[in-house]
Amino acid sequence: MSTGEYRCAKCNEPQNVNSLGLQCEKCGYKIFLKDRPVDKKVYSTD
């Protein structure tokens, strides 16, 4: 995990969640969202 991989769900600031204090340093929120690339998944049915 690198810094910026997760964002605070409340203030949307990038966070480093490697530390044991899983809490946003800016607002104190404890819920984080992972940044994921936007990829379309195409499924074909036969």
Protein Blocks (a to p, Z undefined) as FASTA:
>chain_A
ZZhkaccfklopacdfkbmblcdfklopabdcddddddddddddZZ
